[in-house]
Structure formats: C-alpha cells, structure tokens
Amino acid sequence: MFRKSLILLVLYATLLPRAGQGSSLSFSGYFKNLYQYTRSPINSQLYWQNLDRLRLTFQGSYKLFRGYVDYDQEFFSGTYFNTPDFGLFGLGDPPVAWNMDQPISRGRLYLWRHRVYRGWGGLESDNWVLRVGRQRIAWGTGKLWNPTDVLNPYQPLSIERGERRGVDAGYFRKSWGALNQMEGAYTLENRWADRSFLGRARTHFGRGDFSFMGGKIAGQKDSWMMGGDMAVDVWEGSLHAEFSVTQPKASDSFVRYLWGYEYNFSSAPLIPWLKDTWVLVEYYHNGAGASDPRFYKLGAVLSGKEVTLARNYVGAGFSRDLHPLLKLEIYSMVNLEDSSTFVGPSLDWNPLENLHLLAGWQILEGKRTTEFGRPYSIPYIQGQYFF
C-alpha cells in the first residue's frame, strides 16, 4: 500500500499545479530506437536486439512542493530472447527495492512493458531539499568509475551512458551558503540488512571541492563504509580523486580509490586540431577485485551488483566536435591484471533540431578468460528525438 501511495503522490505532485502564483508544470521527453548486434559470451550464439523507448517527463511544483516522474513505454525485440543470457540475467536491469515495471505483452521474441523509470516527491526551499522516491543521488567525482557511489553505481560498459536509473530512497540536503552542504540518504529496501544509511558533508576550500561520507551499506546488518572525494583546479584542468574503505560483515575489509585528470582545450590551443576538445585519464584500484581471472566474480557483474572484476585499471576519454553538427567520443579502459582492453568510439550527428543519430562500436579484446575478452564486441546504431 505504501508503494502505491507513493506513486500516486508523485503523480499528484507533478499534475496538480496547473496555474496560479508559485506553481509550475513542465512536460518533455524523447523517443529512442537502439539496435545492437553481437554474440552471447556464454555459448557464442549470434543475436540482435532492438529497443524502442518513449519517455515522458513531468515536473511540477507548488510553493515548497516538488514532484518529478519519468514514465517509459519500452518495446524490446530480437533473438536475444532465445539466448541463455536472457534466461539467466533478463534485460540486465539493476536490482531495485520497488518493482515499478509492468509487462503489457510478451512473446517468444519480444517484450512490451511500461514503467516508472524515476519518480519522486518532496519539499524544497532555498537552502534545503527533502525527497522520497526513485531518484539519482550523484556522489563522487570519477567519470569512468565511482568508488564512493554505492547507491547507484555507474556501469562503465553501458551503451546508454546517459541512463542511470537511480535508487529508491529518502534524501535530505541542507546548504550553508553557496559552498557548504550536508546530505543524507536512506534506501527503502524491505529488510534492514539490505538498506543503506549514508551521510555526506561537502565544502569548498582554496581552488577545490572536498567531501567526506560514510555510514551503513547494504549486505549485512553491520556492514559499513567511509570515504571521500575531491576536485581541484590544476593547470586550468580538474584533478579529481575518490577513496572508500568498506567493511562487509561477512568478509574482509577492502579499499577502493581513483585518481583522474580532465582538461578542456580552449578555442585557440597551441595545437589547432585540439580546439574545443575534452580529454580525460583515470586510474582505479578496486580492492574487492581479483588479480587472477580464475577468481573473478562474474555473476556479480552480470547481475548489476558490481561493475568491475579485477583490482587495477586505467581509462581515458576523448570528445571533440568535428563539426557543429558532428561529435566524436572515444572511451577506453585497460584491465591491468589480465591485459584485456575496451575501446568505445561513437559518432553523434545532429541533422535536424532535436534529432540525434548515433553510431558506435564497443571493441573488446583479450583472451577468452579475461574481463574484456570474454564478451564479444558490439556494433550499435541509435536514433533519438527530443521534444
């Protein structure tokens, strides 16, 4: 009953304020088609998968009240439904506390469903925010990995890089001035052992932003973590770092940390070809990972509970506007334990206002027992229209 009431509350928050002083209502969305073709890493079976998604976004406010809903209609089709991957891991959705997905129709080679991708309601003033529902709580400064983001960890190999579903939680933020914040998050799982209760403090000092966080994490009743992050202006770029120390109740403690640097070249650099170019480099250490591929916890990654298998990685990113309507992006990662590699180039063309056509290729190389050598490369194409 509580879950149904919360969904109704969020919908009410977005749809109620139609007019009047202090109220607003906005509507937007997009339609996306995404096609990919690859092989199953389990039995090397060729398959294709196509996704059509219509997303409707509603945002409403009335005085202090705020509401937000992302509502999806999704139609999946393809021979992926005949693979052992689908039988074991479904569509690869990360685990959530509340099931707000509902199938409308399904067949041997298709699935049509609708869902609330995100939805929350809450209160907001000039210096504090309170929200309850499915929301994105963005902690950390890393771009390819996030050691401190245990609530909704980023999947580095995700084709839809902009999709980060969020977490079912209560969230509170209090600001002191423009540069200091205190935050708290409490996930809404059914069992106490599966819940997280975390706090975070953030401030600005000199040329950088710094934060410290910690609290109970999901897994066991007494599992906890602590950590922090920073982002400092260095040589006209941004030096960023994260670290976390985790103590699971059922296993030994471990440390994760990340160092990275990103730089945006100006419109008149010394090397003309680098005009308006963005570059990134990161190093990531995962203390919970394995140094031997024989001990990789593959099921944890495939089920969405973990995002990496090994201990040490380096990664890079590159983005450049080849033309005002054509953008090149390249992301790459190297597993330093087994020497497997990932390179993901993509081209985004904007031929018409609000229309983007994208072609990409996830190139994965390595021995079959390695992290990036086990899955097959994935070419894909995508069209997306915003309204």
VMD Tcl script that draws the C-alpha trace (Angstrom):
set ca {
  {0.00 0.00 0.00}
  {2.83 2.43 0.82}
  {4.43 1.93 -2.58}
  {1.16 2.52 -4.42}
  {0.51 5.59 -2.30}
  {3.96 6.98 -3.07}
  {3.45 6.54 -6.82}
  {0.10 8.33 -6.58}
  {1.71 11.08 -4.51}
  {4.41 11.65 -7.11}
  {1.88 11.75 -9.94}
  {-0.26 14.14 -7.93}
  {2.73 16.38 -7.29}
  {3.50 16.70 -10.99}
  {-0.01 17.05 -12.33}
  {-1.76 19.18 -9.68}
  {-0.16 22.61 -10.13}
  {-1.76 23.84 -13.33}
  {-1.89 27.55 -12.73}
  {-1.58 30.20 -10.13}
  {1.14 32.01 -8.29}
  {4.00 29.82 -7.12}
  {3.10 26.81 -9.26}
  {4.54 25.34 -12.46}
  {4.21 22.28 -14.64}
  {6.52 21.24 -17.46}
  {6.46 18.35 -19.90}
  {9.22 16.93 -22.09}
  {10.51 13.61 -23.35}
  {12.12 11.69 -26.15}
  {11.71 8.73 -28.48}
  {14.70 6.43 -28.95}
  {15.49 3.47 -31.19}
  {18.62 1.45 -30.34}
  {19.82 -1.58 -32.32}
  {22.77 -3.79 -31.41}
  {24.26 -6.99 -32.81}
  {26.70 -9.33 -31.06}
  {27.27 -12.81 -29.65}
  {26.45 -14.41 -26.32}
  {29.55 -14.68 -24.10}
  {28.08 -17.92 -22.69}
  {27.74 -20.03 -25.86}
  {28.88 -17.64 -28.69}
  {25.37 -17.58 -30.17}
  {24.79 -14.68 -32.57}
  {21.88 -12.42 -31.65}
  {20.39 -9.00 -32.27}
  {18.35 -6.78 -30.00}
  {16.24 -3.72 -30.77}
  {14.82 -1.24 -28.26}
  {12.10 1.34 -28.90}
  {11.53 3.66 -25.95}
  {9.12 6.53 -25.43}
  {9.93 8.53 -22.30}
  {7.60 11.18 -20.91}
  {8.97 13.51 -18.24}
  {6.72 15.55 -15.94}
  {8.00 18.14 -13.49}
  {5.71 20.05 -11.19}
  {5.99 22.47 -8.30}
  {3.61 24.23 -5.96}
  {5.10 26.54 -3.36}
  {7.56 24.28 -1.47}
  {6.28 21.06 -3.04}
  {8.18 19.40 -5.92}
  {7.43 16.32 -7.99}
  {9.16 14.52 -10.84}
  {8.23 11.50 -12.99}
  {9.98 9.73 -15.88}
  {7.43 7.36 -17.43}
  {8.59 4.84 -20.08}
  {6.92 2.72 -22.71}
  {9.51 0.20 -23.97}
  {9.35 -2.42 -26.72}
  {12.23 -4.91 -26.87}
  {12.58 -7.34 -29.76}
  {15.21 -9.66 -31.16}
  {16.84 -13.06 -30.96}
  {18.40 -12.06 -27.64}
  {15.31 -13.59 -26.03}
  {16.48 -17.01 -27.27}
  {19.92 -16.78 -25.60}
  {20.98 -18.25 -22.25}
  {21.97 -14.68 -21.26}
  {18.31 -13.64 -21.18}
  {17.36 -16.76 -19.26}
  {19.95 -16.03 -16.58}
  {20.04 -12.22 -16.39}
  {16.95 -10.90 -18.18}
  {17.38 -7.42 -19.63}
  {20.22 -6.60 -17.25}
  {18.27 -4.12 -15.13}
  {20.00 -3.31 -11.82}
  {18.23 -4.52 -8.66}
  {15.74 -2.07 -7.11}
  {13.70 -2.02 -3.91}
  {10.36 -1.27 -5.57}
  {9.18 -3.00 -8.71}
  {7.61 -0.25 -10.80}
  {7.88 -2.17 -14.11}
  {4.89 -3.99 -15.60}
  {4.82 -6.12 -18.78}
  {2.00 -5.31 -21.19}
  {2.61 -8.09 -23.70}
  {5.32 -10.64 -24.34}
  {6.16 -13.29 -26.89}
  {8.97 -15.56 -27.93}
  {10.99 -12.71 -29.48}
  {9.60 -9.55 -27.88}
  {8.63 -7.82 -24.66}
  {6.46 -4.70 -24.32}
  {6.44 -3.05 -20.90}
  {5.79 0.24 -19.17}
  {7.47 1.54 -16.05}
  {8.30 4.48 -13.83}
  {11.98 4.98 -14.59}
  {12.25 7.65 -11.93}
  {9.66 9.23 -9.69}
  {9.88 11.24 -6.53}
  {8.02 13.82 -4.48}
  {9.31 16.21 -1.88}
  {9.82 19.66 -0.45}
  {12.42 22.25 -1.44}
  {13.43 25.69 -0.21}
  {16.39 27.95 -0.91}
  {18.72 26.04 1.41}
  {17.25 22.57 1.99}
  {15.76 19.69 -0.02}
  {13.73 16.64 1.07}
  {12.76 13.92 -1.44}
  {11.29 10.41 -1.31}
  {11.11 8.01 -4.25}
  {13.28 6.71 -7.08}
  {15.94 9.32 -7.70}
  {19.50 9.81 -8.86}
  {21.81 10.60 -5.93}
  {25.05 11.62 -7.61}
  {28.05 11.30 -5.29}
  {31.69 11.20 -6.31}
  {33.89 12.91 -8.89}
  {35.01 9.99 -11.08}
  {33.89 9.82 -14.69}
  {34.53 6.14 -15.55}
  {34.36 4.68 -12.03}
  {32.93 5.91 -8.70}
  {34.36 4.25 -5.55}
  {32.05 6.25 -3.28}
  {28.83 5.75 -5.26}
  {27.40 2.59 -3.69}
  {23.76 3.67 -4.12}
  {23.56 3.61 -7.91}
  {26.99 2.62 -9.30}
  {27.80 3.52 -12.87}
  {28.20 0.68 -15.40}
  {31.35 1.53 -17.43}
  {30.39 -0.72 -20.39}
  {26.83 0.56 -20.70}
  {25.91 1.52 -24.27}
  {23.38 4.04 -22.93}
  {25.90 6.12 -20.98}
  {23.30 8.70 -20.00}
  {20.95 6.17 -18.37}
  {21.41 5.92 -14.59}
  {18.23 4.59 -13.12}
  {18.64 5.81 -9.56}
  {17.77 4.33 -6.20}
  {14.57 4.04 -4.13}
  {15.43 6.22 -1.16}
  {14.69 9.13 1.09}
  {17.13 12.01 0.58}
  {17.85 15.21 2.53}
  {20.24 18.07 1.75}
  {20.97 21.19 3.82}
  {23.11 24.04 2.49}
  {25.06 26.68 4.39}
  {25.89 29.46 1.99}
  {26.77 28.60 -1.60}
  {29.69 26.24 -0.87}
  {28.81 24.01 2.10}
  {26.35 21.11 2.20}
  {25.25 18.21 4.37}
  {23.44 15.28 2.74}
  {21.78 12.11 3.94}
  {20.29 9.12 2.10}
  {18.27 6.16 3.38}
  {17.36 3.39 0.94}
  {13.89 1.89 1.17}
  {14.55 -1.86 0.96}
  {12.26 -4.28 2.79}
  {14.94 -5.78 5.03}
  {17.26 -3.79 7.32}
  {20.24 -5.84 6.13}
  {19.59 -4.69 2.54}
  {19.26 -1.00 3.41}
  {21.90 1.72 3.22}
  {22.01 4.75 5.52}
  {24.70 7.21 4.45}
  {25.70 10.79 5.19}
  {27.94 13.17 3.28}
  {29.49 16.57 4.02}
  {30.82 18.81 1.27}
  {32.77 22.08 1.32}
  {34.96 24.32 -0.81}
  {38.49 25.30 0.14}
  {41.01 27.21 -1.95}
  {40.65 26.01 -5.53}
  {38.82 22.76 -4.83}
  {35.71 20.99 -3.61}
  {36.07 18.33 -0.92}
  {33.64 15.87 0.65}
  {33.58 13.14 3.27}
  {30.94 10.41 3.53}
  {30.14 7.23 5.42}
  {27.53 5.01 7.03}
  {25.82 1.65 6.82}
  {25.67 -0.12 3.45}
  {23.55 -2.96 2.09}
  {24.71 -6.53 2.54}
  {24.62 -7.31 6.24}
  {23.28 -5.66 9.41}
  {26.69 -4.32 10.43}
  {28.33 -3.59 7.06}
  {29.68 -0.05 6.75}
  {31.87 2.18 4.62}
  {33.59 5.57 4.76}
  {35.27 7.64 2.07}
  {35.56 10.97 0.35}
  {36.25 12.77 -2.89}
  {37.82 15.95 -4.21}
  {38.01 18.03 -7.39}
  {40.75 20.70 -7.59}
  {41.61 23.16 -10.36}
  {45.14 22.33 -11.57}
  {46.82 23.74 -14.70}
  {43.48 25.00 -16.00}
  {42.05 21.48 -15.76}
  {40.44 19.44 -12.98}
  {42.31 16.94 -10.80}
  {39.82 14.63 -9.11}
  {40.05 11.73 -6.69}
  {37.87 9.37 -4.65}
  {38.50 6.77 -1.97}
  {36.41 4.41 0.12}
  {37.05 1.88 2.88}
  {34.41 -0.84 3.13}
  {33.88 -3.35 5.94}
  {31.42 -6.05 4.90}
  {30.18 -8.10 7.82}
  {30.77 -11.41 6.03}
  {34.26 -10.80 4.56}
  {37.47 -8.84 4.96}
  {37.56 -5.06 4.58}
  {38.81 -3.55 1.31}
  {39.83 -0.19 -0.14}
  {38.85 1.43 -3.43}
  {40.37 4.63 -4.81}
  {40.61 6.63 -8.01}
  {42.78 9.41 -9.42}
  {41.92 11.32 -12.56}
  {42.51 14.46 -14.56}
  {40.37 16.13 -17.21}
  {41.09 19.09 -19.41}
  {39.07 21.19 -21.84}
  {41.19 22.76 -24.58}
  {40.29 26.33 -25.49}
  {39.09 27.58 -28.85}
  {42.68 28.63 -29.68}
  {45.12 25.94 -28.39}
  {48.76 25.58 -29.43}
  {47.78 22.54 -31.48}
  {44.88 23.70 -33.70}
  {43.39 20.21 -34.04}
  {42.68 20.16 -30.28}
  {40.32 23.13 -30.49}
  {37.29 22.60 -28.20}
  {38.50 19.11 -27.24}
  {37.89 17.37 -23.91}
  {40.32 14.71 -22.61}
  {40.25 12.51 -19.52}
  {42.54 9.99 -17.87}
  {41.80 7.92 -14.73}
  {43.39 5.20 -12.62}
  {41.14 2.97 -10.50}
  {42.02 0.48 -7.76}
  {39.31 -1.96 -6.68}
  {40.35 -3.75 -3.50}
  {37.38 -6.12 -3.76}
  {38.52 -7.40 -7.15}
  {40.73 -10.35 -8.05}
  {44.22 -10.35 -9.54}
  {43.68 -13.80 -11.10}
  {40.88 -14.26 -13.71}
  {40.08 -17.66 -12.21}
  {38.65 -15.87 -9.17}
  {36.57 -13.24 -10.97}
  {33.05 -12.87 -9.55}
  {31.38 -12.82 -12.94}
  {27.85 -13.30 -11.66}
  {28.06 -10.15 -9.53}
  {28.85 -8.01 -12.58}
  {26.27 -9.63 -14.87}
  {23.56 -9.16 -12.23}
  {24.44 -5.49 -11.73}
  {25.70 -5.81 -8.13}
  {29.32 -4.96 -9.10}
  {30.80 -3.03 -12.01}
  {34.35 -4.44 -12.22}
  {36.10 -7.78 -11.69}
  {39.80 -7.04 -11.27}
  {41.90 -4.86 -8.97}
  {43.61 -2.25 -11.16}
  {42.50 -0.30 -14.23}
  {43.42 2.72 -16.31}
  {40.93 4.54 -18.51}
  {40.71 7.51 -20.85}
  {38.10 9.64 -22.54}
  {38.15 11.92 -25.57}
  {35.46 14.17 -27.03}
  {35.64 16.64 -29.93}
  {33.21 18.49 -32.15}
  {34.36 17.60 -35.68}
  {31.66 19.93 -36.98}
  {28.93 21.93 -35.23}
  {26.60 19.02 -36.05}
  {29.00 16.08 -35.65}
  {30.62 14.94 -32.38}
  {33.24 12.22 -31.84}
  {33.58 10.46 -28.48}
  {36.01 7.71 -27.50}
  {36.22 5.95 -24.14}
  {38.76 3.26 -23.33}
  {39.73 1.04 -20.39}
  {42.55 -1.40 -19.72}
  {42.40 -4.15 -17.10}
  {45.96 -4.09 -15.72}
  {45.62 -7.58 -14.20}
  {44.74 -9.57 -17.34}
  {45.69 -7.01 -20.07}
  {42.25 -7.07 -21.70}
  {41.04 -3.82 -23.28}
  {37.87 -1.92 -24.11}
  {37.59 0.89 -26.67}
  {34.25 2.56 -27.39}
  {34.20 5.09 -30.25}
  {30.95 6.77 -31.30}
  {29.81 9.47 -33.72}
  {26.79 11.65 -32.91}
  {25.20 13.53 -35.84}
  {22.58 16.23 -35.27}
  {20.99 16.61 -38.75}
  {17.80 18.30 -37.55}
  {16.80 20.25 -34.48}
  {16.20 17.83 -31.57}
  {17.19 14.79 -33.69}
  {20.41 12.86 -32.98}
  {21.69 9.89 -34.99}
  {24.49 7.92 -33.37}
  {26.70 5.01 -34.47}
  {29.13 3.28 -32.14}
  {31.19 0.19 -31.60}
  {32.23 -1.39 -28.32}
  {35.53 -3.09 -29.17}
  {36.53 -5.68 -26.56}
  {39.84 -7.53 -26.82}
  {41.66 -10.15 -24.74}
  {41.85 -13.85 -24.02}
  {38.53 -15.60 -23.50}
  {39.15 -15.93 -19.76}
  {39.75 -12.18 -19.28}
  {37.25 -9.48 -18.30}
  {37.06 -7.67 -21.64}
  {37.96 -10.72 -23.73}
  {35.01 -12.82 -22.56}
  {32.22 -10.68 -24.07}
  {32.14 -10.03 -27.82}
  {32.38 -6.64 -29.48}
  {29.08 -4.81 -30.04}
  {28.33 -2.54 -33.01}
  {25.21 -0.43 -32.48}
  {23.18 2.38 -34.02}
  {20.75 4.76 -32.34}
  {18.27 7.43 -33.26}
  {16.82 9.80 -30.65}
  {14.30 12.62 -31.00}
  {13.73 15.05 -28.11}
  {10.55 17.05 -27.54}
}
mol new
graphics top color blue
foreach p $ca { graphics top sphere $p radius 0.5 }
foreach p [lrange $ca 0 end-1] q [lrange $ca 1 end] { graphics top cylinder $p $q radius 0.2 }
display resetview
